[in-house]
Amino acid sequence: MKEPACQKNDRGAVALMVAGGIVALLGIAALVVDLGNGLATKVQLQNAADSGAMAGTRELAQIYKPQVALGNFDYTQDTLSSSEQAQIASRVNEFASQNIAGGVPITIGLEDVVVGVWDGSAQTFTPGATGVNAVKVKARRDDQSNGSLATTLATVLGVENMAVRADTSVNLLSSVNSMPPGKGDVPFAISKAWFTNRDSPCGPNATIKFYPTGSTDGCAGWHVFTETPANASTLKTIIGGLNAGSYTTPETIGGETSYNFTGGTVASAFPEFVELFNEKKGADGTWKVHVPVYARDNCSNPSGLIKIIGFATARITNVTSSPQKSIDAQVECDIVDWGESDGPTNFGTSVQATRLID
């Protein structure tokens, strides 16, 4: 018996539907497999960009540090040479290439390593070689860098490769906003007013007196960290502990931690500080110290609990006992390897490696 033509047509239509369904299923599988592979590769590229940017910023710090050590150096006024920029790009690649993305070791093209200035207030990055505080890195796999990512099942749809790029990673030097335990050096701090009255937080004219205090020249105050009571006896005990290495200064977080200020110069503790200075000073007769900055809009002697809002670096250049007691210092720019950063507030001391996405 002959098969009715309608049945043949039905089988043909079903075959076409099955074939179309298979193609659709393959297309969906391609999206799942290849898009999943693309997303995984994007995460790997982000790791490469982040590690490269962090390494580049650390190299930037290493470029600045020898000049910082000489004193009177302000990197915001410095211009990186082409060789220094190449040095940063080389270090970026050294670390980024240790990352595999989609099975390929990642190389960061020179055009994807950019130095510049990050403005924490405006949250913007401006490329340039002067006043550099940030390194911007992009990691990608496309037809220009590292090759596009080959697809697997998506080839049935005519898609043989796809470009994958990470979000740009910006890593910067920024002002210190926290101090780990034991990093505080001295029982005095600088008023915020000292910085707001100056165009630059550090440099050859950035001199200050830590004794006597309470004037424009001595825009600072003595404290007993977080101890009580805030008197000469407590102060002398702390100074003695700092000298002997038996006192550990507390962890301090800018905007959160308050120090207990004595409200005066505390002359009776001066001999103990002279001993501390003589023990800590270097061969050049100076002592580099890390000093908190407290929230005060004037230079009067601070008293009681006052919030710490940041940190600075100073070099004590002279301590004299006669004819008058005095502690003279100069505030310096510095780059430290400890603490967290806060971005916009600048008291001259910076910390490495804050990850941002531009």
N, C-alpha and C positions, 0 to 999 in steps of 0.2 A: 504494500500500500504506500502510495506516495505521501510524503510529509507535507502538510498544508504550508503554503507559502508564508502564512502569518506566523507559524511557529518558528520557521527559519529566521524571519525578521526579528522575532522576539529574542531568539538566541543571539543574534548579531547585536541587538541593542544592549543585551545584558553584558556581552563581551566588551563592548565599548565602554559601558559603565564601569565594569570591573577594571579595565585598563586605566580609565580615567581616575578611578579610586586609588589604584596602585600609585599612579603618578602623584596624586594629591597626598597620599600617605608618605611617599618618598620626599615630597616637598616639605611636609610637616616635620618629618624626621630630620631633614636637612637643616631646617630652622632650629630644631632643638639641639642637634649635635653641634652644628657649626657655630650657632650663636652662643651656645654654652662654651665652646672652645674659645670663641672670641672674647667672651667675658672673663674667662680664666686668664687668657693672655693679657687682657687689659689690667687685671690685678697684678700680674707679674711685671708688666711695664711700669705700673705705679710704684712698685717696690724698687725697681731700677732707678726711676726718677728721684724717689725720696732718698735712697742711699747715695746717689750721685750728688744731689743738692746738699745733703748733710756733709759729705766729704769735701765738696767745693767750698762750703762756708768755713769748715775747719781749716782748709788750706788758706783761705782769706785771712783768718785769724793768725795763722803762722806767718803770713807775709807782714802783717801789722806788728806782731809782737816784738821783734827786734827793735823797731823804731819806738814802740811804746816804752820799752825798757830803758831807752836813752833819756826819756822824760820829755815833757813839753810837746808831745805829739798828739795831734787831733786828727783821726782818720777821716772825719767829715770834711776836712780841707785837702785831703790827699787825693792824687790821681794815680790810678793803677797804670803801669806801663803795659805795652802789648805782650811782653814776655811774662809779666805777672798774670795777665789774663790767660795766657796759654798754659801757665803753670796750674791755674785753677781748673781749666778745661781738662788737662791731663789727669788731675786727681779725680775729677768727676767720672771720667771714663774708667779709671782704675777700679773704682768701686762699683759703678753701674755694670761693667762687663762681667762681674761675678754673679749677675742675675741672669737666669734663663727665662725667656718669654716665648712660649710656643715652640720650645725646643731649640731656640737660637740664642747664643750669648749676645747681649745687647751692647751696641756701640752708640754713644750719643754724639751726633754730628755737631760740629763747631757752631753751626747756626742755632742749635738748640741748647747751648750753654750761654746764658746772658747774665752779665753782672749789672748791678744797678742799685737804686735806692728804694727801699720799702718805706712808705709813709704809713705808720701805724694808725694815725688818726683818720686819714682818708681811706685807708686800706687799699692803697694803690702801689704798683711797682713801676718805676721809671728807669728804663735802661740808660746807662751812662757809666763812665769810668771814674768820675769824681765823687768822693764821699760814699763810696760803695759800702753797703752794709748787708747786701743780699745777693744770692746766686739763684737764678731761675733756670730750671732744667725741664726739658720735655723728652720723654722716651716714646718711641713709636716704631711700628712695623708697617711700612708702606713702600711705595715704589721708589722713594728717595732715601730711606734709611732702614736697614736690616731686612728689607724685602717684605712684601705683603704676605699675610698669613694664608697658606693654602687651605682650601676647603676640602671636604670629603664628599658627603652626599649631595651638597649643593651643586655639584657639577652637573647633576641631572637637569638642573634648572638653568644651566649655562653660566653659573657663577663659579669661577675657578679659584678666585682668591679675594681677600678683603683686607682693607686697611684698618689697623687697630692702633689707637693712640691713647696714652694715659693723660689724665688731667695734669696740667702743669704743676710742678712742685717748686715752691719758693722757700728757701731756707735762709735765715738771717741772723745777724748779730743784733742783739737788742739789749736794752737796759735791764740790769738785774733786779728781780722783784722778790727774791728769797735768798736766805743765807742758811746753809746747813749748820748743825751744831759744830762748835769748835772753830768756825771760820771768822768769828769776831776777834779783833786784835786788841781793842782799847775800850775803856769805859767812858767814851765821849762820842758825841754825834754832831752833825752839822744841820743847822736850820735850813728848811726849804727856802727861806728868804735870801740866804746867801747866793743861791742859784738863780732865783728869779731876778736878782739885781744885776746879773751879768749876762753878756751876750753869749759867752761860751762857758761850759761847765768846768773847763780845765785849760791849762796853758801856762805860759811864763808869768802872766800877771795874776794867776789864780792863787794868791797867797791867803792864808788864814792863820789865826792864833787859836790854839786850843787851851791856852792859858795866858793871860786872863780872858774870860769870856764875858758876854753881856754887852758887847759893843759891835759896831760895824765890822771892825777888824777881827773881832772874836765872836763871830756869829755862830756860836756853838754852845753846847752844854754838856755837863757831866752827868752820868747816870750809873745805876747799879744793875743794868740789864733788867731782868724781871724779878730781881730779889727785893726783899723788904727788911728793915726800913731803908729809905734812901738817905743815908747819913754817911759821915766820914768813916765811921768804924766799918760799915759794910763795904764801902769803897776800898778801904785799905786791905780788907780781907780778900776782895776780888783781885786787886792788883797783885797781891802776894801770891795768890793762886795762879794767876796768869804767868807770873815770873817762874814759879816752881813747876808749872805744867799740870797742876792738880785741879784747876778750875776749867770747865768746859763751857764756853759761851753757848747760849740757847739757840735753837732753831728760830729764825725770825722770818716772818712772811709779811711783805709789804702790804699795807692797808689792813692788816689784821692784828699783828703783834704790837703791843704797847710796852715801852720801856719806862722805868721809874726814875725820873730825873731828880737830882739833888737840890736844884734851885740856887746853886752858887759855884764858885771855883774850888771850894774845899781845900784850902791851903794846907791843912794838916796832912793830906794824903800826897802832897807834892813830892816829898822825899822818896816815898815808895815808887812813884812813877819814874823818878830819875833812875832808880835802880833797875826798873823794868826796861827803860829806854837803853841804858848802858849794856844790858844783857842782850837785847834784840837788835841793836843797830849793826849795820854792816861795816865793811872795811872803809867805806867812804864816809862813815859817821852819820848816815841817815837810816831811817827805818820806814819801809813801805807798809802801810796799814790799810785795812778795809774798815770803812766808817759808815754807820747807818745815817740816813737822812730822816729828820722828824718833821711832822706837819706843824709848822709855825710860820706865820707871815711877818715876823719881826725878829730882831736879834737880841731881845731881852733874855735874861737867864731863865731857862725853862725849869718848871717845878712840877712834880707829880707825874701821873701817868700820861704819856703822850704817844700817839700812834707813830710807828715807823712806816715811811712810805717809799723807801728806796735805799740804795747803797752807792757810796762813792769810794774812790781810792785817794789816799793822801800820802805824801812823803814827808815825814817829820825831819826837818833839816837842822833844827837847833833846839836844845833844851838848856836853859841857864837858870842858875839859882841866885845869882847876884850880879849887879846891884838889885835887880828885880827878877822875880820868878817869871819865866816865860816859856811857852812851847810854840815854836813857829813851824808851819808846814805849808806845803804847796799841794793843791788838789790836781790830780793827774788823770788823764784818760787811761783806761786799762781794759784788758780783755781777760776774763777769768774762766776757769774750767768747771765752775760749780754754780749751782743755783738755777732757778727758772727765770724766764724773761717775761716782761709785761708789755713790750712793744713801744708805746709812744713816749713814756716818761724817760728823760735822759739826764742822769746825774754823772755822766762821764764814764761809768763802768759798765761794760757790756759782757754778755754771756753768749756762748755759741749755741747754734742749732735749735731753732724754733721752726717747726714745719707749718707751712701755710699752703693753701691752694689758691692760685690766682684765677 
